[in-house]
Amino acid sequence: MADNYLERHREDYEQRKARYLARKKHLSPEIRARIAARERGMDNKNEGSEE
């Protein structure tokens, strides 16, 4: 039962990710730059928390 649960959630995640990437592809360059900056900022915050 647990394996099926994890597999189903993984499939849902992959579908949501595909929809997000498809929408992101059609955004204007300004908005894409803003999203990229936000993602880089999150990566930097995660690196600092490991200390």
mmCIF entry with sequence, helices, sheets and N, C-alpha, C, O atoms, coordinates in Angstrom:
data_MODEL
# 
_entry.id   MODEL 
# 
_entity.id                         1 
_entity.type                       polymer 
_entity.pdbx_number_of_molecules   1 
# 
_entity_poly.entity_id                      1 
_entity_poly.type                           'polypeptide(L)' 
_entity_poly.nstd_linkage                   no 
_entity_poly.nstd_monomer                   no 
_entity_poly.pdbx_seq_one_letter_code       MADNYLERHREDYEQRKARYLARKKHLSPEIRARIAARERGMDNKNEGSEE 
_entity_poly.pdbx_seq_one_letter_code_can   MADNYLERHREDYEQRKARYLARKKHLSPEIRARIAARERGMDNKNEGSEE 
_entity_poly.pdbx_strand_id                 A 
# 
loop_
_entity_poly_seq.entity_id 
_entity_poly_seq.num 
_entity_poly_seq.mon_id 
_entity_poly_seq.hetero 
1 1  MET n 
1 2  ALA n 
1 3  ASP n 
1 4  ASN n 
1 5  TYR n 
1 6  LEU n 
1 7  GLU n 
1 8  ARG n 
1 9  HIS n 
1 10 ARG n 
1 11 GLU n 
1 12 ASP n 
1 13 TYR n 
1 14 GLU n 
1 15 GLN n 
1 16 ARG n 
1 17 LYS n 
1 18 ALA n 
1 19 ARG n 
1 20 TYR n 
1 21 LEU n 
1 22 ALA n 
1 23 ARG n 
1 24 LYS n 
1 25 LYS n 
1 26 HIS n 
1 27 LEU n 
1 28 SER n 
1 29 PRO n 
1 30 GLU n 
1 31 ILE n 
1 32 ARG n 
1 33 ALA n 
1 34 ARG n 
1 35 ILE n 
1 36 ALA n 
1 37 ALA n 
1 38 ARG n 
1 39 GLU n 
1 40 ARG n 
1 41 GLY n 
1 42 MET n 
1 43 ASP n 
1 44 ASN n 
1 45 LYS n 
1 46 ASN n 
1 47 GLU n 
1 48 GLY n 
1 49 SER n 
1 50 GLU n 
1 51 GLU n 
# 
_struct_asym.id          A 
_struct_asym.entity_id   1 
# 
loop_
_struct_conf.conf_type_id 
_struct_conf.id 
_struct_conf.pdbx_PDB_helix_id 
_struct_conf.beg_label_comp_id 
_struct_conf.beg_label_asym_id 
_struct_conf.beg_label_seq_id 
_struct_conf.pdbx_beg_PDB_ins_code 
_struct_conf.end_label_comp_id 
_struct_conf.end_label_asym_id 
_struct_conf.end_label_seq_id 
_struct_conf.pdbx_end_PDB_ins_code 
_struct_conf.beg_auth_comp_id 
_struct_conf.beg_auth_asym_id 
_struct_conf.beg_auth_seq_id 
_struct_conf.end_auth_comp_id 
_struct_conf.end_auth_asym_id 
_struct_conf.end_auth_seq_id 
_struct_conf.pdbx_PDB_helix_class 
_struct_conf.details 
_struct_conf.pdbx_PDB_helix_length 
HELX_P HELX_P1 AA1 ALA A 2  ? LYS A 25 ? ALA A 2  LYS A 25 1 ? 24 
HELX_P HELX_P2 AA2 PRO A 29 ? GLY A 48 ? PRO A 29 GLY A 48 1 ? 20 
# 
_struct_conf_type.id          HELX_P 
_struct_conf_type.criteria    ? 
_struct_conf_type.reference   ? 
# 
loop_
_atom_site.group_PDB 
_atom_site.id 
_atom_site.type_symbol 
_atom_site.label_atom_id 
_atom_site.label_alt_id 
_atom_site.label_comp_id 
_atom_site.label_asym_id 
_atom_site.label_entity_id 
_atom_site.label_seq_id 
_atom_site.pdbx_PDB_ins_code 
_atom_site.Cartn_x 
_atom_site.Cartn_y 
_atom_site.Cartn_z 
_atom_site.occupancy 
_atom_site.B_iso_or_equiv 
_atom_site.pdbx_formal_charge 
_atom_site.auth_seq_id 
_atom_site.auth_comp_id 
_atom_site.auth_asym_id 
_atom_site.auth_atom_id 
_atom_site.pdbx_PDB_model_num 
ATOM 1   N N  . MET A 1 1  ? 0.815  -1.189 0.000   1.00 0.00 ? 1  MET A N  1 
ATOM 2   C CA . MET A 1 1  ? 0.000  0.000  0.000   1.00 0.00 ? 1  MET A CA 1 
ATOM 3   C C  . MET A 1 1  ? 0.865  1.262  0.000   1.00 0.00 ? 1  MET A C  1 
ATOM 4   O O  . MET A 1 1  ? 0.562  2.220  -0.711  1.00 0.00 ? 1  MET A O  1 
ATOM 5   N N  . ALA A 1 2  ? 1.920  1.267  0.779   1.00 0.00 ? 2  ALA A N  1 
ATOM 6   C CA . ALA A 1 2  ? 2.776  2.445  0.860   1.00 0.00 ? 2  ALA A CA 1 
ATOM 7   C C  . ALA A 1 2  ? 3.460  2.715  -0.483  1.00 0.00 ? 2  ALA A C  1 
ATOM 8   O O  . ALA A 1 2  ? 3.605  3.871  -0.883  1.00 0.00 ? 2  ALA A O  1 
ATOM 9   N N  . ASP A 1 3  ? 3.876  1.668  -1.170  1.00 0.00 ? 3  ASP A N  1 
ATOM 10  C CA . ASP A 1 3  ? 4.533  1.853  -2.458  1.00 0.00 ? 3  ASP A CA 1 
ATOM 11  C C  . ASP A 1 3  ? 3.597  2.515  -3.458  1.00 0.00 ? 3  ASP A C  1 
ATOM 12  O O  . ASP A 1 3  ? 4.001  3.414  -4.196  1.00 0.00 ? 3  ASP A O  1 
ATOM 13  N N  . ASN A 1 4  ? 2.352  2.072  -3.480  1.00 0.00 ? 4  ASN A N  1 
ATOM 14  C CA . ASN A 1 4  ? 1.378  2.659  -4.381  1.00 0.00 ? 4  ASN A CA 1 
ATOM 15  C C  . ASN A 1 4  ? 1.150  4.127  -4.049  1.00 0.00 ? 4  ASN A C  1 
ATOM 16  O O  . ASN A 1 4  ? 1.026  4.955  -4.951  1.00 0.00 ? 4  ASN A O  1 
ATOM 17  N N  . TYR A 1 5  ? 1.095  4.452  -2.775  1.00 0.00 ? 5  TYR A N  1 
ATOM 18  C CA . TYR A 1 5  ? 0.922  5.829  -2.321  1.00 0.00 ? 5  TYR A CA 1 
ATOM 19  C C  . TYR A 1 5  ? 2.061  6.704  -2.822  1.00 0.00 ? 5  TYR A C  1 
ATOM 20  O O  . TYR A 1 5  ? 1.830  7.784  -3.366  1.00 0.00 ? 5  TYR A O  1 
ATOM 21  N N  . LEU A 1 6  ? 3.286  6.238  -2.637  1.00 0.00 ? 6  LEU A N  1 
ATOM 22  C CA . LEU A 1 6  ? 4.443  7.011  -3.068  1.00 0.00 ? 6  LEU A CA 1 
ATOM 23  C C  . LEU A 1 6  ? 4.490  7.156  -4.587  1.00 0.00 ? 6  LEU A C  1 
ATOM 24  O O  . LEU A 1 6  ? 4.810  8.228  -5.100  1.00 0.00 ? 6  LEU A O  1 
ATOM 25  N N  . GLU A 1 7  ? 4.175  6.091  -5.298  1.00 0.00 ? 7  GLU A N  1 
ATOM 26  C CA . GLU A 1 7  ? 4.177  6.148  -6.757  1.00 0.00 ? 7  GLU A CA 1 
ATOM 27  C C  . GLU A 1 7  ? 3.138  7.137  -7.273  1.00 0.00 ? 7  GLU A C  1 
ATOM 28  O O  . GLU A 1 7  ? 3.410  7.900  -8.200  1.00 0.00 ? 7  GLU A O  1 
ATOM 29  N N  . ARG A 1 8  ? 1.951  7.125  -6.674  1.00 0.00 ? 8  ARG A N  1 
ATOM 30  C CA . ARG A 1 8  ? 0.889  8.033  -7.102  1.00 0.00 ? 8  ARG A CA 1 
ATOM 31  C C  . ARG A 1 8  ? 1.286  9.492  -6.853  1.00 0.00 ? 8  ARG A C  1 
ATOM 32  O O  . ARG A 1 8  ? 1.059  10.357 -7.699  1.00 0.00 ? 8  ARG A O  1 
ATOM 33  N N  . HIS A 1 9  ? 1.872  9.751  -5.699  1.00 0.00 ? 9  HIS A N  1 
ATOM 34  C CA . HIS A 1 9  ? 2.285  11.113 -5.402  1.00 0.00 ? 9  HIS A CA 1 
ATOM 35  C C  . HIS A 1 9  ? 3.426  11.559 -6.294  1.00 0.00 ? 9  HIS A C  1 
ATOM 36  O O  . HIS A 1 9  ? 3.507  12.731 -6.662  1.00 0.00 ? 9  HIS A O  1 
ATOM 37  N N  . ARG A 1 10 ? 4.297  10.647 -6.640  1.00 0.00 ? 10 ARG A N  1 
ATOM 38  C CA . ARG A 1 10 ? 5.393  10.979 -7.560  1.00 0.00 ? 10 ARG A CA 1 
ATOM 39  C C  . ARG A 1 10 ? 4.827  11.334 -8.936  1.00 0.00 ? 10 ARG A C  1 
ATOM 40  O O  . ARG A 1 10 ? 5.277  12.292 -9.564  1.00 0.00 ? 10 ARG A O  1 
ATOM 41  N N  . GLU A 1 11 ? 3.847  10.568 -9.402  1.00 0.00 ? 11 GLU A N  1 
ATOM 42  C CA . GLU A 1 11 ? 3.215  10.848 -10.694 1.00 0.00 ? 11 GLU A CA 1 
ATOM 43  C C  . GLU A 1 11 ? 2.519  12.206 -10.670 1.00 0.00 ? 11 GLU A C  1 
ATOM 44  O O  . GLU A 1 11 ? 2.618  12.969 -11.630 1.00 0.00 ? 11 GLU A O  1 
ATOM 45  N N  . ASP A 1 12 ? 1.811  12.514 -9.572  1.00 0.00 ? 12 ASP A N  1 
ATOM 46  C CA . ASP A 1 12 ? 1.152  13.820 -9.443  1.00 0.00 ? 12 ASP A CA 1 
ATOM 47  C C  . ASP A 1 12 ? 2.182  14.944 -9.488  1.00 0.00 ? 12 ASP A C  1 
ATOM 48  O O  . ASP A 1 12 ? 1.976  15.964 -10.145 1.00 0.00 ? 12 ASP A O  1 
ATOM 49  N N  . TYR A 1 13 ? 3.296  14.744 -8.780  1.00 0.00 ? 13 TYR A N  1 
ATOM 50  C CA . TYR A 1 13 ? 4.363  15.735 -8.772  1.00 0.00 ? 13 TYR A CA 1 
ATOM 51  C C  . TYR A 1 13 ? 4.921  15.955 -10.182 1.00 0.00 ? 13 TYR A C  1 
ATOM 52  O O  . TYR A 1 13 ? 5.111  17.096 -10.603 1.00 0.00 ? 13 TYR A O  1 
ATOM 53  N N  . GLU A 1 14 ? 5.177  14.886 -10.896 1.00 0.00 ? 14 GLU A N  1 
ATOM 54  C CA . GLU A 1 14 ? 5.725  15.001 -12.250 1.00 0.00 ? 14 GLU A CA 1 
ATOM 55  C C  . GLU A 1 14 ? 4.747  15.734 -13.173 1.00 0.00 ? 14 GLU A C  1 
ATOM 56  O O  . GLU A 1 14 ? 5.178  16.519 -14.018 1.00 0.00 ? 14 GLU A O  1 
ATOM 57  N N  . GLN A 1 15 ? 3.453  15.495 -13.030 1.00 0.00 ? 15 GLN A N  1 
ATOM 58  C CA . GLN A 1 15 ? 2.455  16.187 -13.848 1.00 0.00 ? 15 GLN A CA 1 
ATOM 59  C C  . GLN A 1 15 ? 2.414  17.677 -13.524 1.00 0.00 ? 15 GLN A C  1 
ATOM 60  O O  . GLN A 1 15 ? 2.354  18.511 -14.427 1.00 0.00 ? 15 GLN A O  1 
ATOM 61  N N  . ARG A 1 16 ? 2.447  18.009 -12.228 1.00 0.00 ? 16 ARG A N  1 
ATOM 62  C CA . ARG A 1 16 ? 2.451  19.425 -11.836 1.00 0.00 ? 16 ARG A CA 1 
ATOM 63  C C  . ARG A 1 16 ? 3.709  20.121 -12.339 1.00 0.00 ? 16 ARG A C  1 
ATOM 64  O O  . ARG A 1 16 ? 3.655  21.260 -12.802 1.00 0.00 ? 16 ARG A O  1 
ATOM 65  N N  . LYS A 1 17 ? 4.834  19.432 -12.246 1.00 0.00 ? 17 LYS A N  1 
ATOM 66  C CA . LYS A 1 17 ? 6.102  19.993 -12.702 1.00 0.00 ? 17 LYS A CA 1 
ATOM 67  C C  . LYS A 1 17 ? 6.068  20.253 -14.210 1.00 0.00 ? 17 LYS A C  1 
ATOM 68  O O  . LYS A 1 17 ? 6.543  21.291 -14.672 1.00 0.00 ? 17 LYS A O  1 
ATOM 69  N N  . ALA A 1 18 ? 5.509  19.317 -14.973 1.00 0.00 ? 18 ALA A N  1 
ATOM 70  C CA . ALA A 1 18 ? 5.416  19.470 -16.425 1.00 0.00 ? 18 ALA A CA 1 
ATOM 71  C C  . ALA A 1 18 ? 4.536  20.667 -16.785 1.00 0.00 ? 18 ALA A C  1 
ATOM 72  O O  . ALA A 1 18 ? 4.867  21.434 -17.690 1.00 0.00 ? 18 ALA A O  1 
ATOM 73  N N  . ARG A 1 19 ? 3.404  20.827 -16.070 1.00 0.00 ? 19 ARG A N  1 
ATOM 74  C CA . ARG A 1 19 ? 2.533  21.980 -16.333 1.00 0.00 ? 19 ARG A CA 1 
ATOM 75  C C  . ARG A 1 19 ? 3.249  23.281 -16.001 1.00 0.00 ? 19 ARG A C  1 
ATOM 76  O O  . ARG A 1 19 ? 3.147  24.253 -16.749 1.00 0.00 ? 19 ARG A O  1 
ATOM 77  N N  . TYR A 1 20 ? 3.976  23.310 -14.880 1.00 0.00 ? 20 TYR A N  1 
ATOM 78  C CA . TYR A 1 20 ? 4.711  24.505 -14.480 1.00 0.00 ? 20 TYR A CA 1 
ATOM 79  C C  . TYR A 1 20 ? 5.763  24.872 -15.528 1.00 0.00 ? 20 TYR A C  1 
ATOM 80  O O  . TYR A 1 20 ? 5.878  26.035 -15.913 1.00 0.00 ? 20 TYR A O  1 
ATOM 81  N N  . LEU A 1 21 ? 6.520  23.895 -15.984 1.00 0.00 ? 21 LEU A N  1 
ATOM 82  C CA . LEU A 1 21 ? 7.572  24.169 -16.971 1.00 0.00 ? 21 LEU A CA 1 
ATOM 83  C C  . LEU A 1 21 ? 6.980  24.614 -18.308 1.00 0.00 ? 21 LEU A C  1 
ATOM 84  O O  . LEU A 1 21 ? 7.556  25.460 -18.991 1.00 0.00 ? 21 LEU A O  1 
ATOM 85  N N  . ALA A 1 22 ? 5.841  24.053 -18.678 1.00 0.00 ? 22 ALA A N  1 
ATOM 86  C CA . ALA A 1 22 ? 5.200  24.460 -19.927 1.00 0.00 ? 22 ALA A CA 1 
ATOM 87  C C  . ALA A 1 22 ? 4.739  25.914 -19.843 1.00 0.00 ? 22 ALA A C  1 
ATOM 88  O O  . ALA A 1 22 ? 4.902  26.676 -20.796 1.00 0.00 ? 22 ALA A O  1 
ATOM 89  N N  . ARG A 1 23 ? 4.163  26.296 -18.701 1.00 0.00 ? 23 ARG A N  1 
ATOM 90  C CA . ARG A 1 23 ? 3.733  27.695 -18.526 1.00 0.00 ? 23 ARG A CA 1 
ATOM 91  C C  . ARG A 1 23 ? 4.921  28.628 -18.454 1.00 0.00 ? 23 ARG A C  1 
ATOM 92  O O  . ARG A 1 23 ? 4.886  29.725 -19.012 1.00 0.00 ? 23 ARG A O  1 
ATOM 93  N N  . LYS A 1 24 ? 5.975  28.205 -17.772 1.00 0.00 ? 24 LYS A N  1 
ATOM 94  C CA . LYS A 1 24 ? 7.166  29.028 -17.608 1.00 0.00 ? 24 LYS A CA 1 
ATOM 95  C C  . LYS A 1 24 ? 7.819  29.325 -18.955 1.00 0.00 ? 24 LYS A C  1 
ATOM 96  O O  . LYS A 1 24 ? 8.411  30.386 -19.150 1.00 0.00 ? 24 LYS A O  1 
ATOM 97  N N  . LYS A 1 25 ? 7.704  28.377 -19.877 1.00 0.00 ? 25 LYS A N  1 
ATOM 98  C CA . LYS A 1 25 ? 8.316  28.531 -21.195 1.00 0.00 ? 25 LYS A CA 1 
ATOM 99  C C  . LYS A 1 25 ? 7.701  29.698 -21.970 1.00 0.00 ? 25 LYS A C  1 
ATOM 100 O O  . LYS A 1 25 ? 8.373  30.300 -22.808 1.00 0.00 ? 25 LYS A O  1 
ATOM 101 N N  . HIS A 1 26 ? 6.431  30.026 -21.702 1.00 0.00 ? 26 HIS A N  1 
ATOM 102 C CA . HIS A 1 26 ? 5.723  31.055 -22.456 1.00 0.00 ? 26 HIS A CA 1 
ATOM 103 C C  . HIS A 1 26 ? 5.704  32.417 -21.765 1.00 0.00 ? 26 HIS A C  1 
ATOM 104 O O  . HIS A 1 26 ? 4.991  33.318 -22.207 1.00 0.00 ? 26 HIS A O  1 
ATOM 105 N N  . LEU A 1 27 ? 6.468  32.581 -20.697 1.00 0.00 ? 27 LEU A N  1 
ATOM 106 C CA . LEU A 1 27 ? 6.487  33.852 -19.984 1.00 0.00 ? 27 LEU A CA 1 
ATOM 107 C C  . LEU A 1 27 ? 7.397  34.855 -20.672 1.00 0.00 ? 27 LEU A C  1 
ATOM 108 O O  . LEU A 1 27 ? 8.279  34.487 -21.448 1.00 0.00 ? 27 LEU A O  1 
ATOM 109 N N  . SER A 1 28 ? 7.169  36.130 -20.377 1.00 0.00 ? 28 SER A N  1 
ATOM 110 C CA . SER A 1 28 ? 8.012  37.174 -20.944 1.00 0.00 ? 28 SER A CA 1 
ATOM 111 C C  . SER A 1 28 ? 9.409  37.100 -20.318 1.00 0.00 ? 28 SER A C  1 
ATOM 112 O O  . SER A 1 28 ? 9.567  36.555 -19.225 1.00 0.00 ? 28 SER A O  1 
ATOM 113 N N  . PRO A 1 29 ? 10.414 37.638 -20.997 1.00 0.00 ? 29 PRO A N  1 
ATOM 114 C CA . PRO A 1 29 ? 11.784 37.578 -20.476 1.00 0.00 ? 29 PRO A CA 1 
ATOM 115 C C  . PRO A 1 29 ? 11.941 38.253 -19.108 1.00 0.00 ? 29 PRO A C  1 
ATOM 116 O O  . PRO A 1 29 ? 12.733 37.800 -18.282 1.00 0.00 ? 29 PRO A O  1 
ATOM 117 N N  . GLU A 1 30 ? 11.185 39.340 -18.865 1.00 0.00 ? 30 GLU A N  1 
ATOM 118 C CA . GLU A 1 30 ? 11.297 40.031 -17.574 1.00 0.00 ? 30 GLU A CA 1 
ATOM 119 C C  . GLU A 1 30 ? 10.824 39.124 -16.437 1.00 0.00 ? 30 GLU A C  1 
ATOM 120 O O  . GLU A 1 30 ? 11.462 39.045 -15.387 1.00 0.00 ? 30 GLU A O  1 
ATOM 121 N N  . ILE A 1 31 ? 9.711  38.450 -16.657 1.00 0.00 ? 31 ILE A N  1 
ATOM 122 C CA . ILE A 1 31 ? 9.175  37.592 -15.609 1.00 0.00 ? 31 ILE A CA 1 
ATOM 123 C C  . ILE A 1 31 ? 10.074 36.369 -15.426 1.00 0.00 ? 31 ILE A C  1 
ATOM 124 O O  . ILE A 1 31 ? 10.277 35.907 -14.303 1.00 0.00 ? 31 ILE A O  1 
ATOM 125 N N  . ARG A 1 32 ? 10.607 35.852 -16.518 1.00 0.00 ? 32 ARG A N  1 
ATOM 126 C CA . ARG A 1 32 ? 11.532 34.716 -16.415 1.00 0.00 ? 32 ARG A CA 1 
ATOM 127 C C  . ARG A 1 32 ? 12.747 35.088 -15.582 1.00 0.00 ? 32 ARG A C  1 
ATOM 128 O O  . ARG A 1 32 ? 13.207 34.296 -14.759 1.00 0.00 ? 32 ARG A O  1 
ATOM 129 N N  . ALA A 1 33 ? 13.271 36.302 -15.794 1.00 0.00 ? 33 ALA A N  1 
ATOM 130 C CA . ALA A 1 33 ? 14.439 36.747 -15.035 1.00 0.00 ? 33 ALA A CA 1 
ATOM 131 C C  . ALA A 1 33 ? 14.103 36.848 -13.552 1.00 0.00 ? 33 ALA A C  1 
ATOM 132 O O  . ALA A 1 33 ? 14.917 36.491 -12.701 1.00 0.00 ? 33 ALA A O  1 
ATOM 133 N N  . ARG A 1 34 ? 12.896 37.339 -13.242 1.00 0.00 ? 34 ARG A N  1 
ATOM 134 C CA . ARG A 1 34 ? 12.473 37.452 -11.846 1.00 0.00 ? 34 ARG A CA 1 
ATOM 135 C C  . ARG A 1 34 ? 12.372 36.078 -11.188 1.00 0.00 ? 34 ARG A C  1 
ATOM 136 O O  . ARG A 1 34 ? 12.793 35.900 -10.045 1.00 0.00 ? 34 ARG A O  1 
ATOM 137 N N  . ILE A 1 35 ? 11.817 35.115 -11.908 1.00 0.00 ? 35 ILE A N  1 
ATOM 138 C CA . ILE A 1 35 ? 11.684 33.759 -11.367 1.00 0.00 ? 35 ILE A CA 1 
ATOM 139 C C  . ILE A 1 35 ? 13.065 33.146 -11.153 1.00 0.00 ? 35 ILE A C  1 
ATOM 140 O O  . ILE A 1 35 ? 13.307 32.501 -10.133 1.00 0.00 ? 35 ILE A O  1 
ATOM 141 N N  . ALA A 1 36 ? 13.965 33.345 -12.105 1.00 0.00 ? 36 ALA A N  1 
ATOM 142 C CA . ALA A 1 36 ? 15.310 32.783 -11.985 1.00 0.00 ? 36 ALA A CA 1 
ATOM 143 C C  . ALA A 1 36 ? 16.033 33.394 -10.788 1.00 0.00 ? 36 ALA A C  1 
ATOM 144 O O  . ALA A 1 36 ? 16.730 32.690 -10.058 1.00 0.00 ? 36 ALA A O  1 
ATOM 145 N N  . ALA A 1 37 ? 15.872 34.703 -10.585 1.00 0.00 ? 37 ALA A N  1 
ATOM 146 C CA . ALA A 1 37 ? 16.513 35.356 -9.445  1.00 0.00 ? 37 ALA A CA 1 
ATOM 147 C C  . ALA A 1 37 ? 15.958 34.819 -8.136  1.00 0.00 ? 37 ALA A C  1 
ATOM 148 O O  . ALA A 1 37 ? 16.707 34.615 -7.181  1.00 0.00 ? 37 ALA A O  1 
ATOM 149 N N  . ARG A 1 38 ? 14.650 34.586 -8.083  1.00 0.00 ? 38 ARG A N  1 
ATOM 150 C CA . ARG A 1 38 ? 14.028 34.052 -6.876  1.00 0.00 ? 38 ARG A CA 1 
ATOM 151 C C  . ARG A 1 38 ? 14.542 32.644 -6.604  1.00 0.00 ? 38 ARG A C  1 
ATOM 152 O O  . ARG A 1 38 ? 14.823 32.297 -5.456  1.00 0.00 ? 38 ARG A O  1 
ATOM 153 N N  . GLU A 1 39 ? 14.668 31.827 -7.654  1.00 0.00 ? 39 GLU A N  1 
ATOM 154 C CA . GLU A 1 39 ? 15.157 30.458 -7.473  1.00 0.00 ? 39 GLU A CA 1 
ATOM 155 C C  . GLU A 1 39 ? 16.608 30.458 -7.008  1.00 0.00 ? 39 GLU A C  1 
ATOM 156 O O  . GLU A 1 39 ? 16.988 29.650 -6.161  1.00 0.00 ? 39 GLU A O  1 
ATOM 157 N N  . ARG A 1 40 ? 17.420 31.360 -7.555  1.00 0.00 ? 40 ARG A N  1 
ATOM 158 C CA . ARG A 1 40 ? 18.813 31.459 -7.099  1.00 0.00 ? 40 ARG A CA 1 
ATOM 159 C C  . ARG A 1 40 ? 18.870 31.896 -5.640  1.00 0.00 ? 40 ARG A C  1 
ATOM 160 O O  . ARG A 1 40 ? 19.709 31.417 -4.877  1.00 0.00 ? 40 ARG A O  1 
ATOM 161 N N  . GLY A 1 41 ? 17.982 32.801 -5.254  1.00 0.00 ? 41 GLY A N  1 
ATOM 162 C CA . GLY A 1 41 ? 17.934 33.257 -3.867  1.00 0.00 ? 41 GLY A CA 1 
ATOM 163 C C  . GLY A 1 41 ? 17.586 32.139 -2.918  1.00 0.00 ? 41 GLY A C  1 
ATOM 164 O O  . GLY A 1 41 ? 18.134 32.065 -1.818  1.00 0.00 ? 41 GLY A O  1 
ATOM 165 N N  . MET A 1 42 ? 16.683 31.266 -3.326  1.00 0.00 ? 42 MET A N  1 
ATOM 166 C CA . MET A 1 42 ? 16.312 30.121 -2.486  1.00 0.00 ? 42 MET A CA 1 
ATOM 167 C C  . MET A 1 42 ? 17.483 29.164 -2.356  1.00 0.00 ? 42 MET A C  1 
ATOM 168 O O  . MET A 1 42 ? 17.699 28.588 -1.289  1.00 0.00 ? 42 MET A O  1 
ATOM 169 N N  . ASP A 1 43 ? 18.242 28.988 -3.433  1.00 0.00 ? 43 ASP A N  1 
ATOM 170 C CA . ASP A 1 43 ? 19.400 28.100 -3.374  1.00 0.00 ? 43 ASP A CA 1 
ATOM 171 C C  . ASP A 1 43 ? 20.434 28.648 -2.397  1.00 0.00 ? 43 ASP A C  1 
ATOM 172 O O  . ASP A 1 43 ? 21.036 27.886 -1.640  1.00 0.00 ? 43 ASP A O  1 
ATOM 173 N N  . ASN A 1 44 ? 20.643 29.956 -2.407  1.00 0.00 ? 44 ASN A N  1 
ATOM 174 C CA . ASN A 1 44 ? 21.613 30.558 -1.500  1.00 0.00 ? 44 ASN A CA 1 
ATOM 175 C C  . ASN A 1 44 ? 21.170 30.421 -0.050  1.00 0.00 ? 44 ASN A C  1 
ATOM 176 O O  . ASN A 1 44 ? 22.007 30.192 0.823   1.00 0.00 ? 44 ASN A O  1 
ATOM 177 N N  . LYS A 1 45 ? 19.892 30.554 0.227   1.00 0.00 ? 45 LYS A N  1 
ATOM 178 C CA . LYS A 1 45 ? 19.393 30.407 1.593   1.00 0.00 ? 45 LYS A CA 1 
ATOM 179 C C  . LYS A 1 45 ? 19.595 28.986 2.075   1.00 0.00 ? 45 LYS A C  1 
ATOM 180 O O  . LYS A 1 45 ? 19.949 28.773 3.235   1.00 0.00 ? 45 LYS A O  1 
ATOM 181 N N  . ASN A 1 46 ? 19.377 28.011 1.209   1.00 0.00 ? 46 ASN A N  1 
ATOM 182 C CA . ASN A 1 46 ? 19.541 26.614 1.600   1.00 0.00 ? 46 ASN A CA 1 
ATOM 183 C C  . ASN A 1 46 ? 20.989 26.279 1.903   1.00 0.00 ? 46 ASN A C  1 
ATOM 184 O O  . ASN A 1 46 ? 21.266 25.486 2.803   1.00 0.00 ? 46 ASN A O  1 
ATOM 185 N N  . GLU A 1 47 ? 21.908 26.866 1.171   1.00 0.00 ? 47 GLU A N  1 
ATOM 186 C CA . GLU A 1 47 ? 23.321 26.597 1.398   1.00 0.00 ? 47 GLU A CA 1 
ATOM 187 C C  . GLU A 1 47 ? 23.768 27.118 2.741   1.00 0.00 ? 47 GLU A C  1 
ATOM 188 O O  . GLU A 1 47 ? 24.574 26.470 3.409   1.00 0.00 ? 47 GLU A O  1 
ATOM 189 N N  . GLY A 1 48 ? 23.273 28.267 3.160   1.00 0.00 ? 48 GLY A N  1 
ATOM 190 C CA . GLY A 1 48 ? 23.674 28.854 4.430   1.00 0.00 ? 48 GLY A CA 1 
ATOM 191 C C  . GLY A 1 48 ? 23.128 28.120 5.627   1.00 0.00 ? 48 GLY A C  1 
ATOM 192 O O  . GLY A 1 48 ? 23.717 28.195 6.706   1.00 0.00 ? 48 GLY A O  1 
ATOM 193 N N  . SER A 1 49 ? 22.028 27.415 5.481   1.00 0.00 ? 49 SER A N  1 
ATOM 194 C CA . SER A 1 49 ? 21.403 26.748 6.618   1.00 0.00 ? 49 SER A CA 1 
ATOM 195 C C  . SER A 1 49 ? 22.111 25.444 7.000   1.00 0.00 ? 49 SER A C  1 
ATOM 196 O O  . SER A 1 49 ? 21.794 24.860 8.037   1.00 0.00 ? 49 SER A O  1 
ATOM 197 N N  . GLU A 1 50 ? 23.043 24.986 6.202   1.00 0.00 ? 50 GLU A N  1 
ATOM 198 C CA . GLU A 1 50 ? 23.718 23.726 6.488   1.00 0.00 ? 50 GLU A CA 1 
ATOM 199 C C  . GLU A 1 50 ? 24.800 23.873 7.536   1.00 0.00 ? 50 GLU A C  1 
ATOM 200 O O  . GLU A 1 50 ? 25.295 22.867 8.043   1.00 0.00 ? 50 GLU A O  1 
ATOM 201 N N  . GLU A 1 51 ? 25.181 25.078 7.876   1.00 0.00 ? 51 GLU A N  1 
ATOM 202 C CA . GLU A 1 51 ? 26.286 25.301 8.817   1.00 0.00 ? 51 GLU A CA 1 
ATOM 203 C C  . GLU A 1 51 ? 25.944 24.891 10.207  1.00 0.00 ? 51 GLU A C  1 
ATOM 204 O O  . GLU A 1 51 ? 26.772 25.018 11.109  1.00 0.00 ? 51 GLU A O  1 
# 
